[in-house]
């Protein structure tokens, strides 16, 4: 235990512990399980989404952020853009008997787009080499969506295709753990060879409200945790 504490202090206090080339961008790759708030739509009877899609859907994607302001004491601000893919599958319900599941499979798919401002509280890392970065973000969304049947054809409902798009907004709160902390020498080699300044594992709580700003219809936002890898360069 004492050896571990000594190692942490040694790496934290060393001014040459982590890769330190110039950087201004972060690329993230993330995934998580997600359920949109469709059942919260006004006028619904029961919970049709939860009845049809009994398991959480899988969501994954990538983001790119570019630093436009950075200060060792004030933190860093970045502009972020991202794209995700979401899919969930289940079995349809009979219109005259909604409580009975049919044998026909159905899927809901979405391509969520995001644009956000991110604040990175990175003073702990920059000033003291402590391997954690806390961050918060706020931004806008646009979600493309469509529903397909068992033959992968877009479902028709009341004569219209079950597809469209919804706009809204979101916020996120997260923490990154600097992997360079575990092997500073390898991190420096990675930086010198590939230009990747730092790599992180991160955990983010993301909450969105995507309903065309309180217009009637699908509510495609929701709350979920996402995990991933971030590369700073």
Residue, then its C-alpha position, 0 to 999 in steps of 0.5 A: x500500500x505504501x509503495x502504491x502511494x509513493x508511486x502515485x505521488x512520484x508520478x503526480x509531482x514529476x513535471x515530465x510524467x506525461x506526454x506534453x506536446x501541443x494539443x488542441x483537439x479531442x476525438x471520442x468513441x463512446x457507447x451506452x444503453x439508451x431508451x428514448x422518452x417516447x412513453x412520455x408523449x401526451x395522449x398515449x394510453x399505457x406505455x407502448x414503447x416499453x411494451x414493444x421494446x422490452x430491452x434497452x437499445x444500444x447506442x454508440x458514436x463518435x465526437x470531435x471537439x476543438x479547443x478555442x480557449x485554454x488557460x492553465x487556471x481558467x480551464x479549457x473551452x471546446x466546440x464539439x460535434x458528434x454523430x451517434x447510431x441507435x437501434x432497438x428491436x422488439x415485437x409489434x402489437x395488435x391494434x385491436x389487442x395491444x396487450x398481445x405481442x405479435x410474431x412480427x419483429x420491428x426496429x426503431x433506429x436513430x442517427x442523433x447529431x449533436x453540436x455543443x460547447x464543452x468546458x473542461x476543468x483540467x487544472x488538476x491535470x495541467x497544474x498538478x499532474x493529477x490524472x482526472x479531468x471533469x467536464x460539462x457540456x451544453x448543446x443542440x441536437x437533431x435526431x433522424x429516426x425511422x421504424x422498420x418491420x421484420x423485412x427491414x422495410x419502413x413501416x407505414x402508419x395512417x398512410x405515412x412513412x414512419x420516419x422523420x427528424x426531431x430537434x432539441x437540446x442536451x447537457x452532459x457531465x463527465x469525468x476522464x481518467x488519464x491513461x498516461x498516468x499508468x505508463x508515462x513512458x509508453x504514452x510519450x512514445x505514443x505521442x512521439x510516434x503518432x501525435x496522440x498527446x494523451x488518451x483517456x477513459x471517460x464516463x459521462x451522464x447525458x440528458x437530452x430533450x428532443x421533441x421539437x422544443x415541446x411540439x406534439x409527437x415523439x419524444x426522442x430524448x432521454x437520460x443515459x450513461x455513456x462510456x468510451x475512449x478519448x484521444x487528445x492530439 
